[in-house]
Amino acid sequence: MLQIPETALVTINQPFNQVLLYLRAAGHDTGAETRARLQHFVSLHCGRQPSLSTRQLLEKVPQWFDLPDQAAFNPLPPMTRGSVGYPDE
């Protein structure tokens, strides 16, 4: 059985992809313009600091992009009372 080491799964675009996933999860548009801006920022910062971690990049995202207001973001629908149809006893 062929085993692929974990380090083989790390690509040069991994920081880009992880920040892009973060933007998508935050509700930001991830179209071509956003991807181009993100690629510019990631390559600029990784070029300056090759040891920059993804966590450090994610901390900079709110400086680079206008993210939707997280206070207004409600990922779950409101709770409603339901019934499974059991008779009342």
FENJOQUI-V703327 format. One line per field, one symbol per residue. ss: DSSP state (a for helix, b for strand, c for the rest). phi: phi as a letter, one per 40 degrees, with the letter a starting at -180 (. if undefined). Layout:
ss->???
phi->???
This chain:
ss->cccccaaaaccccaaaaaaaaaaaaccccccaaaaaaaaaaaaaaaaacccccaaaaaaaaaaaccccccccccccccccccccccccc
phi->.cbbcdccccbccdddccccccccccgccbccccccccccccccccccbdccccdcccccdcccbccdcccccbcbcccbcbbcgcccb
